[in-house]
Amino acid sequence: MHKRSIINVAILFFIALPFVACGTSADGGFGESAMDKSSGGSSGGAVHSSAMDAGTTGGSSSGGSSSAASTSGGSSSSSQGGAKAGVLTAGDWGDNLNWGWFQKYLGKALKQNKGFPQLGAGEQVLVHVHDQKLTPQKGAKIEFLVDGKTIHETTAASDGRAVLLPVRDAAGVTPTTVRVTPVGGNPETFPGQSGTDWSFHTKAAAPTKKSLDVAFIVDTTGSMADEMAWLKKEIAALADNVVKAHPDVDVRWGIVLYRDHGPEAYLTKIHPFTNSAVTLKNKIKSEKPGGGGDFPEALDKGIEEATKLKWRGGATTKVAFFIADAPAHQKDEKAALAGVETLRKAGVRIYPLAASGAHGRTELFMRVAAMLTGGRYLFLTDHSGVGNPHAEPHIPCYLVQHLTKLVARVIASELQGAWALPAKDDIITTVGKPKAGVCTYDSGAEFFIM
């Protein structure tokens, strides 16, 4: 396996970012990476602006460009961007906030990644469930009905939201009725709505007790040394900071490790949820990446084991960080997506983290998993100077920050039920010129990065 770089909470990654003005494109620039766009689509350099300059100053140029939905991954910048060497850096992107871009990316990616399961991701509806005080009804059961029959069922995440794809979830039929059952409350029925944003307000008050389950699903094959080192070093400190910042929250941590079929030390290894991150750190401190050999891995088995973790129900915030650099074997992709659907129904948010050199097919699967569960796509960048080059994601713009701080902010966002703003000093650099959290093309197309 080639080296590619890169986390029981179902997590939301958050960032309110400044505005990015990228290159010109008649169709919004689909298929080009942010670095391609900011360099006018050439193999020249991406323009990075320092967070300290609030996006008003150009930075240094760096080599690298990537082709749309490439099946071999993309090349990326070797610019350090001012990041301290030895510290993993990452960016993130929300496809549910940029559905038009995602549709174009998906169409091209499916053509280039032959045999990937069809998704039926046509129209998208974002469903919001709150109480009368606009507090998110996290953990509420949401049923979509037609003529009194339930055609799809899901669970509201910590922000009270869920994603409905009528083609995929309801055979193309628009639900006529929505039934919401708050945690500890009685079912409340509402008529279906039109448009792409549905909002329902229950009579029952939203739950106030906070609990959090966070799981890390990690590929531990030979190419994942940097990511494993990060996890072993940072998990205890990350957990300690979460507890200090949220002393009223009952937090549990779990880990699923997986490799591939064949003469491996193991196929999967599960460390159940525990309140002690130190205990978890001690269990994985002797873990060393190894095996793999070919490119695809037993990703489907890792996802399957994550569905078997004893996630708490009710209003528990549930986040899964999925860290990998390779896709599932093609014959196992349907099984992997079935596992994602199981986590989706349980209200677990998936935040995939693409490691260095992640394959185009890996990006496709990860972005689909994040989209279905309401999470965000996370990816390592070259700004740390650690590991092999990281493939540029096929998105128009993004911010760069230290991975540990990004993960911590995702957790904070999930716990507060709204996207947490990054501290100005936490933004290492940006690809493009940020302004007010929106990336704008010369064509007038706008994309949201917060």
C-alpha positions as CSV (number, residue, x, y, z in Angstrom):
1,M,0.0,0.0,0.0
2,H,1.2,3.5,-0.8
3,K,1.6,6.0,1.9
4,R,-1.4,8.3,2.3
5,S,-2.0,10.8,5.0
6,I,-4.8,11.5,7.2
7,I,-11.3,10.2,14.2
8,N,-18.2,7.1,20.4
9,V,-19.0,10.8,19.5
10,A,-20.9,11.3,16.4
11,I,-19.2,14.6,15.6
12,L,-19.8,17.8,13.8
13,F,-17.0,19.7,12.5
14,F,-17.4,23.4,12.6
15,I,-15.7,26.4,11.4
16,A,-17.0,29.8,10.5
17,L,-14.5,31.0,7.9
18,P,-13.7,34.0,6.0
19,F,-14.6,34.5,2.4
20,V,-12.6,33.0,-0.5
21,A,-12.5,34.5,-3.9
22,C,-11.3,31.8,-6.3
23,G,-10.8,31.6,-10.0
24,T,-13.4,32.1,-12.7
25,S,-15.7,29.3,-13.8
26,A,-18.9,29.4,-15.8
27,D,-20.3,26.4,-13.9
28,G,-18.9,27.2,-10.5
29,G,-15.7,25.4,-11.1
30,F,-16.9,21.8,-10.4
31,G,-14.2,19.2,-10.4
32,E,-11.3,21.6,-9.7
33,S,-9.6,21.7,-6.4
34,A,-9.3,24.9,-4.4
35,M,-5.6,25.1,-5.3
36,D,-6.4,24.7,-9.0
37,K,-8.9,27.5,-8.8
38,S,-6.8,29.9,-6.8
39,S,-4.0,29.5,-9.3
40,G,-6.3,30.0,-12.3
41,G,-6.5,26.2,-13.0
42,S,-2.9,26.0,-13.9
43,S,-0.1,23.9,-12.4
44,G,1.2,27.0,-10.8
45,G,0.6,27.7,-7.2
46,A,-2.3,28.2,-4.9
47,V,-2.5,31.6,-3.2
48,H,-2.6,31.3,0.5
49,S,-3.6,34.2,2.8
50,S,-2.6,34.3,6.4
51,A,-5.4,34.2,9.0
52,M,-3.8,37.2,10.7
53,D,-4.4,39.2,7.6
54,A,-8.1,38.3,7.6
55,G,-7.8,37.2,4.0
56,T,-6.7,40.5,2.6
57,T,-3.1,39.5,1.8
58,G,-1.8,37.0,-0.7
59,G,0.6,34.4,0.5
60,S,3.3,32.3,-1.1
61,S,2.7,30.1,-4.1
62,S,3.1,26.4,-3.9
63,G,3.1,23.7,-6.5
64,G,0.5,21.2,-7.1
65,S,-2.9,20.6,-8.7
66,S,-5.4,17.8,-8.8
67,S,-7.8,16.5,-11.4
68,A,-11.4,16.1,-10.7
69,A,-12.4,13.0,-8.8
70,S,-9.1,11.4,-9.8
71,T,-9.0,7.7,-9.2
72,S,-5.4,7.9,-8.2
73,G,-5.7,10.8,-5.8
74,G,-4.2,14.2,-6.4
75,S,-0.9,15.9,-5.8
76,S,-0.8,18.7,-3.3
77,S,1.3,21.6,-2.1
78,S,4.5,21.2,-0.2
79,S,4.2,24.7,1.2
80,Q,4.6,24.8,4.9
81,G,2.1,27.8,5.2
82,G,3.7,28.8,8.5
83,A,2.7,25.6,10.3
84,K,5.0,24.1,12.9
85,A,6.6,21.0,11.6
86,G,5.6,17.8,13.3
87,V,2.0,18.8,13.9
88,L,-0.7,17.4,11.6
89,T,-2.8,20.1,9.8
90,A,-6.2,19.7,8.3
91,G,-9.1,21.3,6.5
92,D,-12.8,20.6,6.3
93,W,-15.8,20.9,4.0
94,G,-19.6,20.6,4.3
95,D,-21.3,19.1,1.3
96,N,-24.8,19.5,2.8
97,L,-24.2,23.3,2.8
98,N,-23.1,23.2,-0.8
99,W,-25.5,20.8,-2.5
100,G,-25.1,22.1,-6.0
101,W,-21.3,21.7,-5.8
102,F,-21.7,18.2,-4.4
103,Q,-24.1,17.2,-7.1
104,K,-21.6,18.1,-9.8
105,Y,-18.7,16.5,-7.9
106,L,-20.7,13.3,-7.4
107,G,-21.8,13.1,-11.0
108,K,-18.2,13.2,-12.3
109,A,-16.8,11.1,-9.5
110,L,-19.3,8.3,-10.1
111,K,-18.3,8.3,-13.8
112,Q,-14.6,8.1,-13.0
113,N,-15.0,5.5,-10.2
114,K,-16.7,2.8,-12.1
115,G,-18.8,0.3,-10.1
116,F,-19.3,2.6,-7.1
117,P,-22.9,2.0,-5.7
118,Q,-25.5,4.4,-7.1
119,L,-26.7,6.7,-4.4
120,G,-29.9,8.3,-5.5
121,A,-28.7,11.6,-4.1
122,G,-30.9,13.9,-6.2
123,E,-32.9,16.4,-4.2
124,Q,-31.8,17.1,-0.7
125,V,-34.0,18.2,2.2
126,L,-32.5,19.5,5.5
127,V,-35.0,18.7,8.3
128,H,-34.8,20.8,11.5
129,V,-36.5,19.8,14.7
130,H,-36.7,22.2,17.7
131,D,-38.9,22.9,20.7
132,Q,-40.9,26.1,21.1
133,K,-37.8,27.9,22.5
134,L,-35.8,26.8,19.4
135,T,-33.7,24.4,21.3
136,P,-32.6,21.5,19.1
137,Q,-34.5,18.2,19.7
138,K,-31.4,16.1,19.7
139,G,-32.1,12.4,19.6
140,A,-35.6,12.8,18.5
141,K,-37.0,10.0,16.3
142,I,-38.1,11.4,12.9
143,E,-40.5,9.4,10.7
144,F,-41.5,10.3,7.1
145,L,-44.9,8.9,6.1
146,V,-47.0,8.6,2.9
147,D,-50.6,7.7,3.4
148,G,-50.0,6.7,7.0
149,K,-47.1,4.4,6.1
150,T,-43.5,5.1,7.3
151,I,-41.2,5.2,4.3
152,H,-38.1,6.4,6.1
153,E,-36.9,6.8,9.7
154,T,-33.9,8.6,11.2
155,T,-32.7,10.3,14.3
156,A,-32.1,14.0,14.8
157,A,-28.4,14.9,15.6
158,S,-27.2,17.3,18.3
159,D,-28.3,20.3,16.3
160,G,-31.8,18.9,15.7
161,R,-31.1,18.3,12.1
162,A,-31.3,15.3,9.7
163,V,-30.8,14.8,6.0
164,L,-33.6,13.5,3.8
165,L,-32.9,12.4,0.2
166,P,-36.3,11.7,-1.3
167,V,-35.0,9.6,-4.2
168,R,-32.8,7.4,-2.0
169,D,-34.8,7.3,1.2
170,A,-38.4,7.5,-0.1
171,A,-38.3,6.1,-3.7
172,G,-38.7,9.6,-5.1
173,V,-41.9,10.2,-3.2
174,T,-42.3,13.4,-1.1
175,P,-43.5,12.5,2.4
176,T,-47.0,13.9,3.2
177,T,-46.6,13.6,7.0
178,V,-43.7,13.9,9.4
179,R,-43.9,12.3,12.8
180,V,-41.5,13.5,15.5
181,T,-41.0,11.7,18.8
182,P,-38.8,13.8,21.2
183,V,-36.7,12.0,23.7
184,G,-39.0,11.2,26.7
185,G,-42.0,12.7,24.9
186,N,-44.9,11.6,22.8
187,P,-45.2,11.5,19.0
188,E,-46.2,14.7,17.4
189,T,-47.4,14.8,13.8
190,F,-46.9,17.5,11.2
191,P,-47.8,17.9,7.6
192,G,-45.0,17.6,5.1
193,Q,-43.5,20.8,3.7
194,S,-42.2,22.0,0.4
195,G,-38.8,23.3,-0.5
196,T,-35.5,22.0,0.7
197,D,-35.5,23.2,4.3
198,W,-38.2,21.8,6.6
199,S,-38.6,23.0,10.1
200,F,-40.8,21.6,12.9
201,H,-41.4,22.8,16.4
202,T,-42.5,20.4,19.1
203,K,-44.7,21.1,22.1
204,A,-42.4,19.0,24.2
205,A,-39.3,20.7,25.6
206,A,-35.9,19.5,24.4
207,P,-33.8,17.5,26.7
208,T,-31.1,19.4,28.7
209,K,-28.9,16.6,30.1
210,K,-25.7,16.3,28.0
211,S,-23.8,13.1,27.2
212,L,-21.3,12.4,24.5
213,D,-20.1,9.2,22.7
214,V,-17.0,9.6,20.5
215,A,-15.6,6.8,18.4
216,F,-12.5,6.6,16.2
217,I,-12.6,4.2,13.3
218,V,-9.0,3.8,12.2
219,D,-7.2,2.1,9.3
220,T,-4.0,0.7,10.9
221,T,-2.3,-0.7,7.9
222,G,1.4,0.1,7.1
223,S,0.8,3.5,5.6
224,M,-0.9,5.0,8.6
225,A,2.1,5.6,10.9
226,D,1.7,9.4,11.2
227,E,-2.0,9.1,11.9
228,M,-1.6,6.4,14.6
229,A,1.2,8.4,16.2
230,W,-1.1,11.4,16.3
231,L,-4.0,9.4,17.9
232,K,-1.8,7.8,20.6
233,K,-0.2,11.1,21.5
234,E,-3.3,13.4,21.4
235,I,-6.3,11.3,22.5
236,A,-5.7,11.7,26.3
237,A,-5.0,15.4,26.1
238,L,-8.0,15.9,23.7
239,A,-10.3,14.1,26.1
240,D,-8.9,16.1,29.1
241,N,-9.6,19.4,27.3
242,V,-13.1,18.3,26.4
243,V,-13.9,17.4,30.0
244,K,-12.5,20.7,31.3
245,A,-14.4,22.7,28.7
246,H,-17.6,20.7,29.3
247,P,-17.6,19.5,32.9
248,D,-21.3,18.9,32.9
249,V,-21.1,16.3,30.0
250,D,-20.7,12.6,30.5
251,V,-18.2,11.6,27.9
252,R,-17.2,8.2,26.6
253,W,-14.5,7.3,24.1
254,G,-14.1,4.2,21.9
255,I,-11.9,2.9,19.1
256,V,-12.3,0.5,16.2
257,L,-9.1,-0.6,14.5
258,Y,-9.1,-2.4,11.2
259,R,-6.7,-3.7,8.5
260,D,-7.4,-6.1,5.6
261,H,-8.2,-9.7,4.8
262,G,-5.2,-12.0,4.7
263,P,-2.1,-12.7,6.9
264,E,-2.7,-9.7,9.1
265,A,-2.2,-9.6,12.9
266,Y,-5.9,-8.9,13.0
267,L,-8.8,-7.9,10.8
268,T,-10.5,-5.7,13.3
269,K,-9.9,-4.8,17.0
270,I,-12.4,-3.1,19.1
271,H,-11.9,-1.1,22.3
272,P,-15.4,-0.5,23.8
273,F,-16.6,2.8,25.1
274,T,-15.0,4.0,28.3
275,N,-15.1,7.2,30.3
276,S,-11.3,7.1,30.7
277,A,-9.4,8.3,27.7
278,V,-6.2,7.4,29.6
279,T,-7.3,3.8,29.8
280,L,-8.0,3.9,26.0
281,K,-4.6,5.5,25.4
282,N,-2.9,2.7,27.4
283,K,-4.7,0.1,25.3
284,I,-3.5,1.4,22.0
285,K,0.0,2.7,23.0
286,S,1.6,-0.5,21.7
287,E,-0.3,-0.5,18.5
288,K,1.9,-0.3,15.4
289,P,0.6,0.1,11.8
290,G,1.4,-2.9,9.6
291,G,0.1,-5.1,6.8
292,G,-2.1,-4.0,3.9
293,G,-0.1,-4.7,0.9
294,D,-2.6,-3.9,-1.8
295,F,-4.5,-0.6,-2.0
296,P,-8.0,-1.3,-0.8
297,E,-8.6,-2.3,2.8
298,A,-11.3,-4.0,4.9
299,L,-13.0,-0.6,5.4
300,D,-16.5,-2.2,5.5
301,K,-15.5,-4.3,8.5
302,G,-14.3,-1.3,10.4
303,I,-17.6,0.4,9.7
304,E,-19.5,-2.8,10.6
305,E,-17.7,-3.0,14.0
306,A,-18.6,0.6,14.7
307,T,-22.3,-0.2,14.3
308,K,-21.8,-2.8,17.1
309,L,-20.4,-0.4,19.6
310,K,-22.8,0.2,22.5
311,W,-23.8,3.7,21.5
312,R,-26.1,5.3,24.0
313,G,-29.6,6.3,22.9
314,G,-31.7,9.2,24.0
315,A,-30.2,12.7,23.6
316,T,-26.6,11.5,23.6
317,T,-24.5,13.3,21.1
318,K,-22.8,10.6,18.9
319,V,-19.8,11.3,16.7
320,A,-17.5,8.9,14.8
321,F,-14.2,10.1,13.4
322,F,-13.3,7.8,10.5
323,I,-9.5,7.9,9.6
324,A,-8.2,6.2,6.5
325,D,-6.2,6.5,3.4
326,A,-7.7,3.8,1.2
327,P,-11.2,2.7,0.0
328,A,-13.0,-0.6,0.6
329,H,-12.6,-3.4,-1.8
330,Q,-15.0,-2.7,-4.6
331,K,-17.1,-5.8,-3.9
332,D,-17.5,-4.6,-0.3
333,E,-18.6,-1.0,-1.0
334,K,-22.3,-1.8,-0.7
335,A,-21.7,-3.4,2.7
336,A,-19.7,-0.3,3.8
337,L,-22.5,2.0,2.8
338,A,-25.0,-0.3,4.6
339,G,-23.0,0.3,7.8
340,V,-23.1,4.0,7.2
341,E,-26.8,3.8,6.9
342,T,-27.1,2.0,10.2
343,L,-25.0,4.7,11.9
344,R,-27.1,7.3,10.2
345,K,-30.4,5.8,11.5
346,A,-28.9,5.8,15.0
347,G,-28.1,9.5,14.8
348,V,-24.3,9.0,14.7
349,R,-22.5,11.8,12.7
350,I,-19.5,10.6,10.7
351,Y,-16.5,12.9,10.3
352,P,-14.2,11.2,7.9
353,L,-10.5,12.2,7.9
354,A,-8.6,11.5,4.7
355,A,-5.0,10.7,5.2
356,S,-2.1,11.6,2.9
357,G,-2.4,10.5,-0.7
358,A,-6.0,9.4,-0.2
359,H,-7.4,7.7,-3.3
360,G,-10.1,9.5,-5.4
361,R,-12.4,6.6,-4.5
362,T,-11.6,7.1,-0.8
363,E,-12.6,10.8,-1.0
364,L,-15.9,9.7,-2.7
365,F,-16.8,7.2,0.0
366,M,-15.9,9.6,2.8
367,R,-17.8,12.5,1.4
368,V,-20.9,10.3,0.9
369,A,-20.6,9.0,4.5
370,A,-20.3,12.6,5.9
371,M,-23.2,13.9,3.7
372,L,-25.6,11.1,4.7
373,T,-25.0,11.5,8.4
374,G,-24.8,15.3,8.5
375,G,-21.1,15.4,9.2
376,R,-18.3,17.2,7.3
377,Y,-15.4,15.9,5.2
378,L,-12.0,16.4,6.9
379,F,-8.7,16.0,5.2
380,L,-5.0,16.3,6.1
381,T,-3.0,19.0,4.3
382,D,0.7,19.5,3.6
383,H,1.2,22.5,5.9
384,S,2.6,20.4,8.7
385,G,5.5,19.1,6.7
386,V,4.7,15.6,8.0
387,G,4.3,12.5,5.9
388,N,3.9,12.1,2.1
389,P,2.0,14.6,0.0
390,H,-1.7,14.9,0.6
391,A,-4.2,14.9,-2.2
392,E,-6.1,18.1,-2.8
393,P,-9.8,17.6,-2.1
394,H,-12.2,18.5,-4.9
395,I,-13.7,21.5,-3.3
396,P,-13.4,25.3,-4.1
397,C,-11.9,26.6,-0.9
398,Y,-11.0,25.8,2.8
399,L,-9.2,26.9,5.9
400,V,-6.2,25.1,7.4
401,Q,-5.7,24.5,11.1
402,H,-4.1,22.0,13.5
403,L,-5.9,18.7,13.4
404,T,-6.3,18.5,17.2
405,K,-7.9,21.9,17.4
406,L,-10.2,21.1,14.5
407,V,-11.4,17.9,16.2
408,A,-11.9,19.7,19.5
409,R,-14.0,22.3,17.8
410,V,-16.1,19.7,16.0
411,I,-16.9,18.2,19.4
412,A,-17.7,21.6,20.9
413,S,-20.0,22.3,17.9
414,E,-21.8,19.0,18.4
415,L,-22.3,19.6,22.1
416,Q,-23.7,23.1,21.7
417,G,-25.8,22.2,18.7
418,A,-24.3,24.9,16.5
419,W,-21.2,25.5,14.5
420,A,-18.4,26.8,16.8
421,L,-16.3,29.7,15.5
422,P,-12.5,29.2,15.3
423,A,-10.2,31.5,17.2
424,K,-8.4,33.8,14.8
425,D,-5.1,32.5,15.9
426,D,-6.1,28.9,15.2
427,I,-6.4,29.5,11.4
428,I,-2.9,28.7,10.1
429,T,-3.7,29.7,6.5
430,T,-6.4,29.6,3.9
431,V,-6.6,28.4,0.3
432,G,-8.1,31.4,-1.3
433,K,-9.0,34.8,0.3
434,P,-11.5,34.3,3.1
435,K,-14.2,36.8,3.7
436,A,-17.3,36.3,5.8
437,G,-17.4,32.5,5.5
438,V,-18.2,32.5,1.8
439,C,-16.2,31.4,-1.1
440,T,-17.1,33.5,-4.2
441,Y,-16.3,32.8,-7.8
442,D,-16.0,35.5,-10.5
443,S,-19.0,33.9,-12.1
444,G,-21.0,34.9,-9.0
445,A,-21.4,31.4,-7.6
446,E,-21.1,31.2,-3.8
447,F,-20.1,28.3,-1.6
448,F,-20.2,28.2,2.2
449,I,-17.2,27.1,4.3
450,M,-18.6,27.5,7.7
